[in-house]
């Protein structure tokens, strides 16, 4: 069974491509997600960096609060809820780090214990630019009725150039140095 869940615990989506030189121990946590054993986020990040890969993270946190009696089961349900939300959002991140666990002893609501788990998305990849356009699952969020393509250039179209006789020059006479 798993060691106690604590801040720094990393979960990696099954099927995530890892560096060939990186050897980590993990075990199934829920279907589709594995829990990394014997390494926290900092330790795993150092190993990934030593292999020449990158371990990105988003600064924002996702939280889940659950009520119950058994502390370990409440933590597990909260983590399962966070991981299930990751699947529903179809996020492109392939790992998750537990950032914070609320203290079980002091957290009660109407006499019922509850726990809040905070986590942030992480992503393991070889290249230094997160979500490159050549990624097969890359999508660009664009306002409605605007279509962007990977080969589309961004800038002024040649036909939209302003004629030189319409370009206004600034009045420099009123500028005093």
C-alpha positions in Angstrom: 0.0 0.0 0.0 1.0 3.6 -0.4 3.1 5.6 2.0 1.2 8.4 3.7 0.3 11.1 1.3 2.0 14.4 2.1 2.9 17.7 0.4 5.4 17.2 -2.5 3.8 13.8 -3.6 3.9 13.5 -7.4 1.3 11.7 -9.5 2.2 10.9 -13.2 -0.3 10.0 -15.9 0.2 6.5 -17.2 1.9 6.4 -20.6 3.9 9.6 -20.0 7.2 9.5 -21.9 10.2 9.8 -19.6 13.9 10.0 -20.3 15.5 6.6 -20.9 18.1 7.3 -18.2 15.4 8.2 -15.5 14.6 5.3 -13.2 11.7 6.0 -10.8 9.6 3.7 -8.7 5.8 4.2 -8.9 2.6 2.4 -8.2 -0.9 2.6 -9.4 -3.0 5.1 -7.5 -6.1 5.3 -9.5 -6.7 4.0 -13.1 -4.6 6.2 -15.4 -2.4 7.7 -12.7 0.6 6.5 -10.8 2.1 7.7 -7.6 5.9 8.3 -7.5 7.6 6.5 -4.6 10.6 7.8 -2.7 10.8 11.2 -4.5 9.0 14.5 -3.9 8.5 17.2 -6.6 11.9 18.7 -5.9 13.8 15.4 -6.1 12.0 14.3 -9.2 12.6 17.7 -10.8 16.4 17.4 -10.2 16.5 13.9 -11.7 14.5 15.1 -14.8 16.8 18.1 -15.2 19.9 15.9 -14.8 18.6 13.8 -17.7 18.3 17.0 -19.8 14.5 17.2 -19.7 12.2 19.8 -18.2 9.6 19.6 -15.4 7.2 22.6 -15.8 4.5 23.6 -13.4 1.6 26.1 -13.3 1.5 28.5 -10.4 -2.2 28.3 -9.7 -3.5 25.6 -7.4 -6.5 23.3 -7.6 -8.3 22.4 -4.3 -10.7 19.7 -3.2 -12.4 19.4 0.2 -14.0 16.2 1.4 -15.8 15.3 4.7 -15.5 12.0 6.5 -14.2 10.1 9.5 -11.0 8.3 8.3 -8.3 10.8 7.5 -6.4 8.7 4.9 -9.6 7.9 3.0 -10.6 11.6 2.9 -7.2 12.5 1.5 -7.5 9.8 -1.1 -11.0 10.9 -2.2 -9.8 14.5 -2.4 -6.9 13.5 -4.7 -9.1 11.3 -6.8 -11.5 14.3 -7.2 -8.6 16.5 -8.3 -7.3 13.9 -10.8 -10.8 13.3 -12.1 -11.2 17.0 -12.8 -7.9 17.0 -14.7 -9.4 14.3 -17.0 -12.6 16.3 -17.4 -10.7 19.5 -18.4 -8.6 17.5 -20.9 -5.5 19.3 -19.6 -2.3 18.7 -21.4 -0.3 18.4 -18.2 0.9 14.8 -17.5 1.6 15.1 -13.8 0.3 16.6 -10.6 2.0 17.7 -7.3 0.4 17.8 -3.9 1.1 21.3 -2.6 -0.7 21.4 0.8 -2.9 19.2 3.1 -5.1 20.9 5.7 -4.5 19.7 9.3 -7.1 17.0 10.1 -7.0 17.6 13.9 -8.2 21.2 13.7 -10.6 21.0 10.7 -14.1 20.3 11.8 -17.4 21.6 10.5 -20.4 21.0 12.8 -18.4 18.2 14.4 -17.6 16.5 11.1 -14.0 16.2 10.1 -12.9 17.5 6.7 -9.7 17.9 4.8 -8.6 20.2 1.9 -6.0 19.1 -0.5 -4.3 21.6 -2.8 -2.4 20.5 -5.9 -0.8 22.1 -9.0 -0.3 20.7 -12.5 3.1 19.7 -13.6 4.4 18.6 -17.0 7.4 16.4 -18.0 8.8 16.9 -21.5 12.1 16.9 -23.4 11.9 20.4 -25.0 12.3 23.7 -23.3 9.1 25.2 -24.7 5.9 24.0 -23.2 3.2 22.9 -25.6 5.0 23.4 -28.9 2.9 23.7 -32.0 4.1 20.4 -33.4 2.6 18.6 -30.4 -0.2 16.4 -31.8 -2.6 17.4 -29.0 -1.8 21.2 -29.1 -4.8 23.5 -29.4 -4.9 27.2 -29.5 -7.7 29.0 -27.6 -8.9 31.6 -29.9 -11.9 34.0 -29.8 -15.0 32.8 -31.6 -15.0 33.2 -35.4 -11.2 33.4 -35.6 -9.3 30.4 -36.9 -5.6 30.0 -36.2 -3.4 27.5 -38.0 0.1 26.5 -37.1 1.5 27.7 -40.5 -0.4 31.0 -40.3 1.7 34.1 -39.9 0.7 36.9 -37.5 1.1 40.4 -38.7 -0.2 43.0 -41.2 -1.2 41.8 -44.6 0.6 43.4 -47.5 -2.7 44.8 -48.9 -3.4 46.6 -45.6 -0.3 48.8 -45.6 -0.9 52.4 -44.9 0.3 54.7 -47.9 3.2 56.9 -47.0 1.3 60.1 -47.8 -1.2 59.2 -45.0 1.5 58.6 -42.4 1.5 61.5 -39.9 4.8 62.7 -38.7 5.0 64.0 -35.1 5.3 67.7 -34.5 8.8 68.0 -33.0 8.8 71.8 -32.8 7.0 71.8 -29.5 9.5 69.4 -27.9 12.0 71.2 -25.7 15.1 69.5 -24.3 
